[in-house]
Amino acid sequence: MYLSTSTDSAKYMVDTLANDIRQIATYDGHSNIVLIWIKTNYGKSTKNWSLFDSSISHVAIDTTNSQIEITSVTAYKDGNVVNSGTIYPKWTDVIPETMGEAYIRYCQALHNKKLMANLWLNAYSHDLEFSKSDNKKN
């Protein structure tokens, strides 16, 4: 499911079909945590494009305290792994109006039908726009 596009054209998505989305009572000293996998596709206009074109991140989301912890990231270029790591800062506060806020909204929507309907509508609208722009190029 499409979550958002950053100002430099990177697209952030959660794979809702194959994703191992888990809600955990406690994780690394926090309560009521959701673990998700985020896929990022970097557009050619992003600063990271020359290094890698996509990445997959395992992220722990604390929706109660608005904090996230990135547990691991693997970066790819042309389908090949170019970097992988697990050494990231522990829990960090989510800055308003950033991608972290989109992650929190998604996790909150897992148990709220109205929020999830809004996210699906946003993802569907994005897919329609993306499809239109692809058709114009051809």
N, C-alpha and C positions, 0 to 999 in steps of 0.2 A: 504494500500500500504506500503510495506516495505520501510523504509528510510535508515537505517544503523544499523550496529552492533558495539558496543563499544569494547574497548580493553579487557574488562572483560566478553565478550560474551552476554551482554544484547542486545536485539533486540528492535528497535524503529519502530513503525508503525503508519500510519494515516489510520483510517477506512474511505475510500473514498466512500463507498456505504451508510453507515448509519450516516456518520459524519455530524455534523452541522457546516459546514465551512461557515463563514460569513466574508465579507469585510465590514468594518465600516469606515466612513469618519473621525470620531474622537473618541478616547477612552483614558480615563485617561491622557489627555494632549498631546496625540500623534495623528498624522494624518495618514490616509490610513493604517489602521490596519487590519490584518487578524486574526480571532479567530479560532483555531483548537483544536481538541482533539487528544492527543498522547497516544497510548497504548505501554507500555514497558513490555516485557517478560524477566525476569531475569533468566539467565542460572544458573545451579547448581554451576558453578565455580565463580559466582559473590559474592562480599562481602555481598550483601543484601539478598542472597537466604535464609538464616536461619530466617530472619525476614518476608519476603514476596516474592511471586513468580511473581507478576505482579502489575502494577499500571496504572491508567488512570489519565492524567493531562490535564487541560484546560489551553491553552497557548495563549497569545496575542503576535503577531509577528509584529514588526515594520521593514519592509524590507528596508525602506529609510535610517534609522539610524542604522541598524544592532543591534537592541535591542530586548529583549524578556522580558515578564512578565508572570510568572506562577501564574494563578489566583486561582487554586485549584488542589489538588492531593488526590486521594483515592488509598490506597494500599491494596492488597489482598493476602491471603495465603490460598491455597486449596479452592478457590472460596468464601471465607469469608472475609468481610471487617475487616482489622486489624488496620487501621489508616486512618483518613481523616482530611484534613486541608485546610485552606484558608489564613493562615498568612505566606506570603512569601515576600521577598524584592520586592520593586517596580522595575521599568525598570532597567535592567542590560545590559551592553554591551556583545555582543556575541564574545567569544574568537575564533579566527580562528582555523579551523580543529577540532571543537567540534561538539556535537550533535546540538547545537543551530544553527550552520551554515547549517546543513542538513534541519532544520525546515525552515530557511530563503529561501534556494534553492527551497523547495517545494512550499512555498507561492509565490515566484517570478514566478514559473512555471505555476501557475494557469491561467495566462494570456499570456503565451508564449508557443506556440505549440512545438517548438523545444526543449526547456528545459523540458517540460512535457514528450515528447517522450523519452528523455534520462533517466528521472526518471523511467518511465515504463519499459524501457529496463533493467535498473539496478535491479528493483524489480523482473522482470521475470527471470533474470539470477540468482538472489538469490534463487528464488523458485525452479528453476531447480537443483541448487546445493544442497539445503535442501532436495529435493525429492530423489536425488541420495544417499545422506548420510543416509537417513532413510531406503532406500531399502537395503543398505549394512549391516545395523544392523539386518535386519530381515532374 
